[in-house]
Amino acid sequence: MSLSLRRVVTGHDEKGKAVVLIDEIMNDARSMRPNHQGHGIWATDDYPANLNSNLDGKKIEPGPPGDCSSKFRITEYGPGVTARMHRTQSIDYVIIMKGEIDMELDDGVIVHLKEGDVCVQRGTIHNWKNNGTSPCLVAFILLPAKPIQIQGEKLNSTG
């Protein structure tokens, strides 16, 4: 079954009054690998964000993390999701909304996260593993960051 989310976006009418610009059910989840699906909820391509535009930020979403000013994603990791070690050139605010998941780092450390836990992912190589029996729903807010430098060498994004 495809991940379905309701997305509500507010804005202003021509008189400056608050209005609902978008109220929709999102059924078109993107899948990058088995047991994985998600939605790009919103993104911005400038900082600070332009509140005078009615452009749908969902249309800015494609591309790797860190390639625009902000991204907001909701992702579901099913049990046994295919592994994908990667590094993003971003600072990621991660909120476990439902279920449980393991964050594996490149040195083998595994941190178990459960519903209500939060994580700040700072450009490290990592993998999200659902070793449980139920799906895990995770919210990601991604902001671009300067490349990691170790002993003067820039580390590139891997995912």
C-alpha positions as CSV (number, residue, x, y, z in Angstrom):
1,M,0.0,0.0,0.0
2,S,1.3,3.4,-0.9
3,L,2.1,6.0,1.8
4,S,-0.8,8.6,1.9
5,L,-0.4,11.9,3.6
6,R,-2.6,15.0,3.9
7,R,-0.7,18.2,3.1
8,V,-2.1,21.6,4.1
9,V,-0.3,24.8,3.0
10,T,-1.3,28.3,4.1
11,G,-0.6,31.7,2.5
12,H,-2.3,35.0,2.0
13,D,-5.0,36.4,-0.3
14,E,-4.7,39.7,-2.1
15,K,-5.8,41.6,1.0
16,G,-3.2,39.9,3.3
17,K,-5.6,37.6,5.0
18,A,-4.6,34.1,5.9
19,V,-6.0,31.4,3.5
20,V,-5.5,27.8,2.8
21,L,-3.7,27.5,-0.6
22,I,-3.4,23.8,-0.7
23,D,-5.3,21.0,1.1
24,E,-4.6,17.7,-0.6
25,I,-4.1,14.0,0.0
26,M,-0.6,13.0,-1.3
27,N,-0.8,9.5,-2.8
28,D,2.2,9.6,-5.2
29,A,4.9,8.4,-2.8
30,R,8.4,8.0,-4.3
31,S,10.3,4.8,-3.8
32,M,14.1,4.6,-4.1
33,R,14.5,0.9,-3.0
34,P,12.4,-2.0,-1.7
35,N,10.5,-1.3,1.6
36,H,11.0,2.5,1.3
37,Q,8.7,5.2,0.2
38,G,8.3,8.9,0.9
39,H,6.9,12.3,0.0
40,G,8.7,15.6,-0.6
41,I,6.3,17.9,1.3
42,W,8.0,21.3,0.7
43,A,11.3,22.9,-0.3
44,T,12.6,26.4,-0.6
45,D,15.1,27.6,-3.1
46,D,16.0,30.9,-1.3
47,Y,17.0,32.0,2.2
48,P,15.2,33.6,3.8
49,A,12.2,32.0,2.2
50,N,10.0,34.2,0.0
51,L,6.6,34.5,1.6
52,N,5.3,36.7,-1.2
53,S,5.3,33.8,-3.7
54,N,2.5,31.2,-4.1
55,L,4.9,28.8,-5.8
56,D,4.2,25.2,-4.6
57,G,7.3,24.2,-2.7
58,K,6.6,20.6,-3.5
59,K,7.7,21.3,-7.1
60,I,11.2,22.3,-5.9
61,E,11.8,19.0,-4.1
62,P,13.8,16.8,-6.5
63,G,17.5,16.6,-6.1
64,P,20.0,15.6,-3.4
65,P,19.8,17.1,0.1
66,G,21.7,20.3,0.4
67,D,21.0,21.5,-3.2
68,C,18.4,24.0,-2.1
69,S,17.7,26.2,1.0
70,S,15.4,23.7,2.8
71,K,13.6,20.5,2.3
72,F,10.8,18.8,4.3
73,R,10.3,15.1,3.7
74,I,8.2,12.3,5.3
75,T,9.6,8.8,4.7
76,E,8.3,5.4,5.6
77,Y,10.9,2.6,6.2
78,G,9.3,-0.9,6.0
79,P,10.7,-3.9,7.9
80,G,13.9,-5.1,6.2
81,V,14.4,-1.9,4.1
82,T,17.3,-2.3,1.7
83,A,20.5,-0.8,3.2
84,R,21.9,2.4,1.7
85,M,24.9,3.9,3.4
86,H,25.2,7.6,2.4
87,R,26.3,11.0,3.4
88,T,24.3,14.2,2.7
89,Q,25.8,17.6,2.5
90,S,23.2,19.0,4.9
91,I,22.2,19.2,8.5
92,D,19.2,17.0,8.9
93,Y,16.6,17.4,11.7
94,V,15.0,13.9,12.1
95,I,11.8,13.1,14.0
96,I,10.6,9.6,14.5
97,M,6.9,9.9,14.2
98,K,5.8,6.3,14.4
99,G,7.6,3.0,15.0
100,E,11.3,2.3,15.6
101,I,14.4,2.4,13.5
102,D,18.2,1.9,13.8
103,M,20.6,4.5,12.6
104,E,23.9,2.8,11.6
105,L,27.1,4.9,11.3
106,D,30.1,4.1,9.2
107,D,32.1,3.0,12.2
108,G,29.5,0.3,13.0
109,V,27.8,2.2,15.9
110,I,24.1,1.6,15.9
111,V,21.6,3.9,17.7
112,H,18.1,2.6,18.2
113,L,15.5,5.4,17.8
114,K,11.8,5.1,18.7
115,E,8.6,7.1,18.3
116,G,9.1,10.7,19.7
117,D,12.9,10.5,19.5
118,V,14.8,13.2,17.5
119,C,18.2,13.2,15.9
120,V,20.4,15.9,14.4
121,Q,22.3,14.3,11.5
122,R,25.4,16.5,10.7
123,G,26.7,15.2,7.4
124,T,27.8,11.8,8.7
125,I,27.8,8.6,6.7
126,H,24.8,6.7,7.9
127,N,22.1,4.2,7.1
128,W,18.5,3.8,8.3
129,K,17.6,0.1,9.1
130,N,14.2,-1.1,10.2
131,N,14.9,-4.4,12.0
132,G,11.4,-4.5,13.5
133,T,8.1,-5.9,12.2
134,S,6.2,-2.6,11.7
135,P,6.8,0.3,9.4
136,C,8.6,3.4,10.8
137,L,7.5,6.9,9.8
138,V,10.2,9.6,9.9
139,A,10.1,13.3,9.2
140,F,13.2,15.0,7.8
141,I,13.9,18.7,7.7
142,L,17.1,19.2,5.6
143,L,19.2,22.4,5.4
144,P,22.3,22.9,3.3
145,A,25.7,22.8,5.0
146,K,29.3,23.5,4.1
147,P,31.2,20.4,3.1
148,I,32.9,18.4,5.9
149,Q,36.7,18.9,5.9
150,I,39.0,16.4,7.6
151,Q,42.7,17.4,7.6
152,G,42.0,19.9,4.9
153,E,40.2,17.5,2.6
154,K,36.6,18.0,1.6
155,L,34.4,14.9,2.0
156,N,31.7,14.7,-0.7
157,S,28.1,13.7,-0.5
158,T,27.4,10.1,-1.3
159,G,23.6,10.1,-1.6
